[in-house]
Structure formats: C-alpha cells, structure tokens
C-alpha cells in the first residue's frame, strides 16, 4: 500500500518525464506499470488523488447471513456449507459464525487443529467402538462426520476398520476367526505376487523388456499396454496401483492407442524399400525413395518410423586387404591430389582391390570407378589377387572409351598389380595417364575406399554367408554392383542412380 505522498510524487514525475512509464519506474523503484497509469487517469479526472483506499466488502450482509444459516441447518459442517454455496473460505465462514452467534461459539468447531490431540484420539476411539451411527458420534463431539473420519485416517490408516462391533461380538480367543483372517491375508499376498509375475512376463513379451524390469520405470504408454493385456485377469484398480499409473493417464493413452495408425501404408512401403535395397538405406535415401512413390513425409518422421520398425543399416569395420609389395618400379606422381570431382565421364578413374573372406574361401574384387558420378565402369571378381584379375578389369574399362579424345587418368595405390608389365603395356597402348597415391596413404584414394566401405556395409556385413558357396557369393556380388549402378540412389545425384543420372544428361550408357 502506497501513501498519498508516494502516489502523488509518482504521478508528477510521470508527467514531468513526458509520460514515460519505464523511466519513471526506474527512477522511483515503484509502482507497477498498470498502477502508475491508473493513478494518472484518476489524477486527470479529479486533479487530485484520494487520500486512501476503501475496499468494498466482497460479500454482502445477506450472503453472510445465508451462509451462517446454511451452516447451522447442515449439521454445522464447514466443508458441506462451502460445497453447497461455493463460498466463502473455511476461516471466513468460521468468523461469520462467531460474529453472528457468539453464544454458540463453544459448540462450533472450525479447523480441526483447534482441538488437542487427546480430544481427537478420544473421538477416534469413540468412532471405532460405537454402537450407533458415525453421524451421532460426530454430533456429540460437535464436529462433522468427514472431519471425524479424517482424524481416524491420520491416527490409524485407511485400511483400519471404522467400526469394531464385530470384533467385540466375537468371543475372545476365537481360533476360527483368526485362521480365516490369516487365510485371507495369504490369498491377498498370492494374488499380489501373481500380479507382479504376470506384469513382468507381459513386459518381456509385449515390450521386449528384461524380466527384472521395474514397472514403475516404464512410460505411461507402455504401462497402458500392460494394463490392457491383463484386464481380463485382474481388476483395473489393482493393475493401475501396481504399475503406478493414474486413471486419467491410462484412459488418455488407451484412446491414443485405439486411434488408427495413419502411417500403416508408409511403414509397409519403407520395409519393402529397405528389404529390396540390401537393407542399407538410411534416413537420407529413404525419403527420396518414398518420394518416387508419391509419398512425401519429413525426414524427422522417417527417422521415427525407421526406428520403430527396426530398419537400421548394419555398419561394421573389418581389416582391409593390402597389395603393396614394395617399390618394384618407379611410381608416377599423384595427379589427382585428392580431387575426386570430374566434369564429364571418363575423365578420372579410380581402382583398387578388396578382399571378402567367407567360410567357403576368399573372394577378391577389382573395380574401375568413374569420378564423374561414382559409376562402376568395369569390374572383375576372382579367387586370387593376380595379374589376370586387374588386367581383365582394365580391358573391359578401355572398351567403354568411345571417343578418341578421351584420355582418363587411372589412379591407384602403389600395389604390385599396377606395376606389372601387363598393366603398364595396356595403359600405354590405350594412351591412358597413370596416377598413384602416396605410400601407405589410403585417403589419397578415398573415393574408391568409400565404395568398398559402402559395399561391405550394405552387402557383406549384414548377411550370414555360412552356407554360401564361392559361386553363389560371386553371383551375389555381381548382382549388387549392377544394382549399385542402375538402381541405388545417391543424394548427390539428385536422388538418382548413376545410370539414371547419365540418362537425364543425355549420356549414352
């Protein structure tokens, strides 16, 4: 509450500063923005401010008398009176009763804290040992019936019986009654243990959780699934109490689960795309594949759906095959210098050899990759990393060069295969340009190494080749490379495969 002088000082400063609210409050340190404007409006209307404030009573005299009369007619229960009228507070109603009926002040009890603990204890004993109704006991003590039961819950518990008449009527030392109580307690324990066991089994069966999972740590959605699965066996109340799920949360998540999944068809399409493409498409290529099927969803939704469907590509690292045999002949310079970009086909080629070790034996792949779009120009597959493997691949690559002006740069590592006379003579006859990486520096041929990594992650590591023969593996490897050229989309090519990309540009394939 601000004094008359404080309010007048604030209004005058506000006018002096050109009605700038923030500057006025910053200099004075008070009041609020709305209060200052209210004082100014009042000052302009009356050319002065009132000396003080007079608060209008919230409740009229008639409302006060009605509340007190309702209290006296309703068993002198504060909570019941407030529930009927909707006003006032317990403290205010108690004050009204003492004000209008002071002679009955000793009979009217407001908050339960006004009575001593001994009186409350005696009231609870009278409630439990009563022969009549609980309302009669409450009237004798001058309190309401709900207040009496609140005292009983605090001093004893919710499970304690509110009346002990049956226990008094039964003869002392009754063994039959005691055995029945023990039997009932055992039945409750068995049912509780059975409920805990069924919850753990369902959590393992439906949610794929460990058998030792704590149901309290599950999400509300998972708890709802467990409760629905066991509702035919146990009561809903005990299920909700055991998993610690509020009743409102259960019905909310149950309604959400009953709503039809709008992504059912999208999930099926994603699973089909994932399985048809060697289980290697991630969240970048999956939306591009869906777009080709006229299904447009965001990358965030694709990530979530792929996680829910367990569509996760497998990525593992294995040791790489090395073909370095020492400096057996002079090595040409590294002409690419890690620049793997090309403006046209047959401008820069990359080659290397990689090894696949399966239970049936070892298989080697020697490809020739075009830097223009990553297309595998030619490849050869064999069981030995010899000169025939790389020479066959080079002969097939040379046949793809149709224009006489095309002189691709053939870049490789320093392996012995690319220094043998057969390789050198073929390079010279085709007038190709040699380029080699530095010694023990795989990043100099990173684009080719990247192709090997993708190939093994998408084809080799994700499968079990235990019962596969050499011939079957060679056929699978050849089919993958053809799929890589013709079908597998690349984000860098506008979500098209290398063959589709060349056809879009009008380049013959």
C-alpha positions in Angstrom: 0.0 0.0 0.0 1.5 3.3 -1.1 0.8 6.5 0.8 -0.8 9.6 -0.7 2.6 11.4 -1.0 4.2 8.4 -2.8 1.4 8.2 -5.3 1.4 11.9 -5.9 5.1 12.0 -6.4 5.0 9.2 -8.9 2.2 10.9 -11.0 4.1 14.2 -11.1 7.3 12.6 -12.1 5.4 10.6 -14.8 4.0 13.8 -16.2 7.4 15.6 -16.0 9.2 12.8 -17.9 6.7 13.0 -20.7 4.6 10.0 -19.6 7.4 7.6 -20.0 6.4 4.6 -17.8 9.7 2.7 -17.7 11.8 5.7 -17.0 9.5 6.7 -14.1 9.5 3.3 -12.5 13.3 3.0 -13.0 13.9 6.3 -11.1 11.4 5.7 -8.3 11.7 1.9 -8.0 7.9 1.6 -7.8 5.0 1.1 -8.7 3.8 -1.3 -11.5 3.0 -0.2 -15.0 -0.7 -0.6 -14.6 -0.8 1.1 -11.2 1.0 4.1 -12.5 -1.4 4.6 -15.4 -4.4 4.1 -13.1 -3.1 6.8 -10.8 -2.5 9.2 -13.7 -6.0 8.7 -15.1 -7.5 9.3 -11.6 -5.4 12.4 -11.2 -6.5 13.8 -14.6 -10.2 13.3 -13.8 -10.1 14.7 -10.2 -7.0 16.9 -10.4 -6.0 15.1 -7.2 -5.6 11.6 -5.7 -7.7 10.2 -2.9 -6.0 10.2 0.5 -6.6 6.5 1.0 -8.3 3.4 -0.4 -11.6 1.9 1.0 -12.0 -1.7 0.0 -15.5 -2.7 -0.8 -16.7 -5.8 1.0 -16.6 -8.9 -1.1 -19.7 -10.4 0.4 -22.9 -8.6 1.3 -24.7 -8.9 4.6 -27.4 -11.1 3.1 -24.8 -13.5 1.8 -23.1 -13.7 5.2 -26.4 -14.4 6.9 -27.4 -17.0 4.3 -24.0 -18.8 4.8 -24.3 -18.9 8.5 -27.9 -20.2 8.4 -26.9 -22.9 5.9 -24.1 -23.9 8.2 -26.5 -24.3 11.2 -29.0 -26.2 9.1 -26.4 -28.6 7.6 -25.1 -30.1 10.7 -22.6 -27.4 11.4 -20.2 -28.7 8.7 -17.9 -26.1 7.2 -17.0 -28.2 4.1 -20.6 -29.1 3.3 -21.7 -25.5 3.6 -18.9 -24.3 1.3 -19.7 -27.1 -1.2 -23.3 -26.0 -1.4 -22.9 -22.3 -1.7 -19.5 -22.1 -3.4 -18.3 -19.5 -0.8 -16.5 -18.4 1.4 -13.3 -19.9 2.8 -13.4 -22.1 6.0 -11.7 -19.3 8.1 -14.1 -16.6 6.9 -17.2 -18.8 7.5 -16.0 -19.6 11.0 -15.5 -15.9 11.7 -19.0 -15.2 10.5 -20.5 -17.8 12.8 -18.7 -16.4 15.8 -19.7 -12.9 14.8 -23.5 -13.6 14.3 -23.9 -16.3 17.0 -21.3 -15.7 19.7 -23.3 -17.6 22.3 -22.8 -20.8 20.3 -19.1 -20.3 19.9 -18.1 -23.2 22.1 -20.2 -25.6 20.1 -18.8 -24.6 16.7 -15.6 -26.1 15.5 -13.7 -24.6 12.6 -10.4 -26.1 11.5 -9.6 -29.4 13.2 -6.3 -28.1 14.5 -8.1 -26.2 17.2 -8.7 -29.4 19.2 -6.0 -31.1 21.1 -4.5 -34.4 20.1 -6.0 -36.1 23.1 -9.5 -35.0 22.1 -9.0 -36.3 18.6 -7.7 -39.6 19.9 -10.8 -40.0 22.1 -13.0 -39.1 19.2 -11.4 -41.8 17.1 -11.8 -44.4 19.9 -15.5 -43.4 20.2 -15.9 -43.8 16.4 -14.4 -47.3 16.3 -16.2 -48.6 19.5 -19.6 -47.0 18.6 -22.8 -49.0 18.7 -24.8 -46.4 16.7 -24.0 -44.4 13.6 -20.9 -42.3 12.9 -23.1 -39.2 12.5 -24.4 -39.5 16.0 -20.8 -39.6 17.3 -19.9 -36.5 15.3 -22.9 -34.6 16.7 -22.0 -35.5 20.2 -18.5 -34.1 19.7 -19.6 -31.1 17.8 -17.7 -31.9 14.6 -18.7 -33.0 11.1 -18.7 -36.7 10.1 -15.9 -36.2 7.4 -13.7 -34.5 10.0 -14.2 -37.5 12.3 -13.1 -39.9 9.6 -10.1 -37.7 8.7 -8.9 -38.0 12.3 -9.3 -41.7 12.1 -7.2 -42.0 8.8 -4.4 -39.9 10.3 -4.2 -41.8 13.6 -4.7 -45.3 12.2 -4.8 -45.9 8.5 -7.2 -46.2 5.6 -7.2 -50.0 6.0 -8.2 -50.0 9.6 -11.9 -50.7 10.1 -14.1 -47.8 11.2 -16.2 -50.0 13.5 -15.1 -52.8 15.7 -18.5 -54.1 16.7 -18.0 -57.5 15.1 -14.7 -57.9 16.8 -16.3 -57.1 20.1 -19.2 -59.5 19.5 -16.9 -62.4 18.7 -15.7 -64.4 21.7 -12.1 -63.8 22.8 -9.6 -66.3 21.6 -11.7 -67.4 18.6 -9.2 -69.6 16.6 -11.6 -69.9 13.6 -11.8 -66.2 13.1 -8.0 -65.8 13.4 -7.4 -68.6 10.9 -9.8 -67.0 8.5 -8.0 -63.7 8.7 -4.6 -65.4 8.1 -6.1 -67.3 5.1 -7.4 -64.1 3.6 -4.1 -62.3 4.1 -2.3 -65.2 2.4 -4.7 -65.1 -0.5 -4.1 -61.4 -1.0 -0.3 -61.9 -0.9 -0.6 -64.7 -3.5 -2.7 -62.6 -5.8 -0.3 -59.7 -5.5 2.7 -61.9 -6.3 0.8 -63.4 -9.2 0.1 -59.9 -10.5 3.8 -58.9 -10.3 4.8 -62.0 -12.1 2.3 -61.5 -14.9 3.3 -57.9 -15.3 7.0 -58.9 -15.8 6.0 -61.6 -18.3 3.9 -59.3 -20.3 6.6 -56.6 -20.2 9.0 -59.2 -21.7 6.5 -60.5 -24.2 5.0 -57.2 -25.5 7.6 -54.6 -24.8 10.8 -56.8 -25.1 11.9 -55.7 -21.7 14.1 -57.7 -19.3 12.3 -59.9 -16.8 13.8 -57.9 -13.9 12.5 -54.5 -15.2 10.8 -52.3 -12.7 7.2 -51.5 -14.0 7.5 -48.1 -12.4 10.3 -47.1 -14.8 8.1 -47.8 -17.9 6.5 -44.9 -19.8 2.8 -44.3 -19.4 2.1 -45.7 -22.9 3.9 -48.9 -22.1 2.1 -49.2 -18.8 -1.2 -48.8 -20.6 -0.3 -51.7 -22.9 0.4 -53.9 -19.9 -2.8 -53.0 -18.2 -4.9 -53.7 -21.3 -3.2 -57.1 -21.7 -4.1 -58.1 -18.1 -7.5 -56.6 -17.7 -9.2 -59.9 -18.3 -7.4 -61.4 -15.3 -7.1 -58.6 -12.7 -9.2 -55.6 -11.7 -8.3 -52.3 -13.3 -7.8 -50.6 -9.9 -5.2 -53.1 -8.7 -3.4 -53.0 -12.1 -3.1 -49.2 -12.1 -2.0 -49.2 -8.5 0.7 -51.8 -9.1 2.2 -50.1 -12.2 1.8 -46.6 -10.7 -0.4 -45.2 -13.5 -3.1 -42.5 -12.8 -6.5 -43.5 -14.1 -6.8 -40.4 -16.3 -3.4 -41.1 -17.9 -4.5 -44.7 -18.6 -7.7 -43.7 -20.5 -5.8 -41.0 -22.4 -3.1 -43.4 -23.7 -5.7 -46.1 -24.3 -7.6 -43.7 -26.6 -4.4 -42.8 -28.4 -3.6 -46.5 -28.9 -7.0 -47.2 -30.4 -6.7 -44.5 -33.0 -5.8 -46.0 -36.4 -2.1 -45.6 -37.3 -2.0 -43.2 -40.3 1.4 -44.4 -41.3 0.5 -48.1 -41.8 1.0 -48.0 -45.6 4.1 -45.9 -45.2 5.6 -48.4 -42.8 4.9 -51.2 -45.3 6.5 -49.2 -48.2 9.5 -48.4 -46.1 10.0 -52.0 -45.1 9.7 -53.1 -48.7 12.2 -50.5 -49.9 14.6 -51.4 -47.1 14.5 -55.1 -47.9 14.7 -54.7 -51.7 17.8 -52.5 -51.4 20.1 -54.7 -49.4 18.9 -53.3 -46.0 21.2 -50.4 -46.5 19.0 -47.3 -47.0 19.2 -44.8 -44.1 17.1 -41.8 -43.3 18.5 -39.7 -46.2 17.8 -42.1 -49.1 14.6 -43.5 -47.6 12.6 -40.2 -48.1 14.0 -39.9 -51.7 12.7 -43.4 -52.4 9.3 -42.7 -50.9 9.1 -39.5 -53.0 9.4 -41.6 -56.1 6.3 -43.5 -54.9 4.5 -40.2 -54.4 4.8 -40.4 -50.6 6.1 -37.1 -49.1 6.9 -37.1 -45.4 9.5 -35.3 -43.4 12.9 -36.7 -42.6 12.0 -36.5 -38.9 9.0 -38.8 -39.4 11.1 -41.1 -41.4 13.7 -41.4 -38.6 11.0 -42.2 -36.1 9.3 -44.8 -38.2 12.5 -46.5 -39.2 13.5 -46.7 -35.5 10.1 -48.2 -34.6 10.3 -50.7 -37.4 14.0 -51.5 -36.6 15.1 -50.6 -40.1 18.7 -49.9 -39.1 21.6 -50.5 -41.6 24.4 -52.5 -40.2 27.9 -50.9 -40.1 31.0 -52.8 -39.1 34.7 -52.5 -39.7 36.9 -55.3 -40.9 40.6 -55.4 -41.8 41.4 -54.5 -45.3 43.4 -56.3 -48.0 46.8 -54.9 -48.8 48.6 -55.4 -52.1 51.7 -53.3 -51.5 54.8 -55.3 -52.5 57.4 -52.6 -52.1 58.9 -50.2 -54.7 59.4 -52.7 -57.6 59.3 -49.9 -60.2 59.2 -46.1 -60.4 55.8 -44.7 -59.3 54.1 -41.8 -61.1 53.0 -38.7 -59.4 49.7 -38.2 -57.6 47.9 -36.2 -60.3 44.5 -36.2 -58.6 45.9 -34.9 -55.2 42.6 -36.0 -53.6 40.4 -34.0 -56.1 37.8 -36.7 -57.0 35.5 -34.4 -58.8 35.0 -34.6 -62.6 33.0 -32.5 -65.0 32.5 -35.3 -67.6 32.6 -39.2 -67.8 35.9 -40.9 -68.5 37.9 -38.1 -67.1 39.2 -39.6 -63.8 39.1 -43.3 -62.9 39.9 -45.0 -59.6 40.8 -48.6 -59.0 41.9 -50.9 -56.1 41.4 -54.4 -54.9 39.4 -55.5 -51.8 39.1 -58.9 -50.2 36.0 -60.8 -49.0 36.6 -63.7 -46.6 33.7 -66.2 -46.2 33.7 -69.7 -44.8 33.9 -71.2 -48.3 37.1 -69.2 -49.1 38.4 -65.8 -50.1 37.0 -63.7 -53.0 38.6 -60.6 -54.5 37.0 -57.7 -56.3 38.8 -55.3 -58.7 36.6 -52.4 -59.9 37.1 -49.3 -62.0 35.1 -46.3 -60.7 34.4 -43.1 -62.6 34.7 -39.9 -60.5 32.0 -38.2 -62.5 29.1 -39.9 -60.8 30.7 -42.9 -58.9 29.6 -45.4 -61.5 31.5 -48.7 -61.6 32.7 -48.7 -65.2 34.0 -52.3 -65.1 34.8 -54.9 -62.5 36.3 -58.4 -62.2 35.8 -61.0 -59.5 38.1 -63.8 -58.7 39.5 -66.1 -56.0 43.1 -64.9 -56.4 44.5 -61.3 -56.5 46.7 -61.9 -59.5 47.5 -60.0 -62.7 44.6 -61.6 -64.6 42.1 -60.1 -62.2 43.2 -56.5 -62.7 44.1 -56.9 -66.4 40.6 -58.2 -67.2 39.0 -55.3 -65.4 41.3 -52.8 -67.3 40.5 -54.3 -70.7 36.7 -54.0 -70.0 37.1 -50.4 -68.9 39.1 -49.4 -72.0 36.3 -50.8 -74.2 33.9 -48.2 -72.7 36.0 -45.3 -74.0 34.4 -44.5 -77.4 35.8 -41.0 -78.1 39.4 -40.9 -79.3 39.9 -37.6 -77.4 39.2 -39.2 -74.0 42.3 -40.0 -72.0 41.2 -40.9 -68.5 43.6 -40.6 -65.6 43.8 -44.0 -63.9 44.5 -43.6 -60.2 45.5 -46.4 -58.0 47.6 -47.2 -54.9 51.1 -48.5 -55.0 50.2 -52.2 -55.2 52.2 -54.6 -57.3 49.3 -55.2 -59.7 49.6 -51.7 -61.1 53.4 -52.1 -61.8 53.5 -55.4 -63.6 54.3 -55.3 -67.4 50.9 -56.4 -68.5 49.2 -53.5 -66.7 51.8 -51.0 -68.0 51.6 -52.2 -71.6 47.8 -51.9 -71.6 47.9 -48.4 -70.2 50.4 -47.3 -72.8 48.5 -48.8 -75.7 45.3 -47.1 -74.7 47.2 -43.9 -74.1 45.9 -43.6 -70.6 47.5 -41.5 -67.8 48.8 -43.2 -64.7 48.5 -41.7 -61.2 49.4 -43.2 -57.8 48.7 -42.5 -54.2 51.5 -41.9 -51.7 52.9 -44.8 -49.8 50.6 -46.1 -47.0 48.2 -43.2 -47.5 44.7 -44.5 -48.2 43.0 -41.0 -48.1 44.7 -40.4 -51.5 42.3 -43.0 -52.9 39.4 -42.1 -50.5 36.6 -42.3 -53.1 37.4 -45.9 -54.0 37.8 -46.8 -50.4 34.4 -45.3 -49.7 32.9 -47.5 -52.4 34.4 -50.6 -50.7 33.0 -49.5 -47.3 29.5 -49.0 -48.6 29.6 -52.3 -50.5 30.6 -54.2 -47.4 28.2 -52.5 -45.0 25.3 -53.0 -47.4 26.0 -56.4 -48.8 28.7 -58.3 -46.8 28.4 -57.5 -43.1 24.6 -57.6 -43.0 24.3 -61.2 -44.1 25.3 -64.7 -42.9 27.5 -66.4 -45.5 28.0 -69.6 -43.6 26.3 -71.9 -46.1 27.2 -69.9 -49.2 29.5 -71.3 -51.9 32.1 -69.3 -53.8 29.9 -69.3 -57.0 26.9 -68.1 -55.1 28.9 -65.3 -53.4 30.3 -64.2 -56.8 26.8 -64.1 -58.3 25.5 -62.0 -55.3 28.5 -59.6 -55.6 28.0 -59.1 -59.3 24.2 -58.5 -58.8 25.0 -55.9 -56.1 27.3 -53.9 -58.4 24.7 -53.9 -61.2 22.1 -52.7 -58.6 24.6 -50.1 -57.5 24.9 -48.7 -61.0 21.2 -49.0 -62.1 19.0 -48.7 -59.0 20.8 -47.5 -55.9 20.0 -43.8 -55.5 22.7 -41.2 -54.5 21.7 -38.0 -52.8 24.5 -36.1 -54.5 23.0 -37.0 -57.9 19.6 -35.6 -57.1 18.3 -38.9 -55.6 19.1 -40.8 -58.8 21.3 -43.8 -59.6 24.4 -43.3 -61.8 22.6 -44.8 -64.8 19.5 -42.6 -64.3 21.7 -39.6 -63.8 23.5 -40.2 -67.2 20.3 -40.7 -69.0 18.9 -37.4 -67.6 22.0 -35.7 -69.0 21.6 -37.5 -72.4 24.8 -39.5 -72.0 24.8 -43.0 -73.6 25.1 -45.8 -71.1 
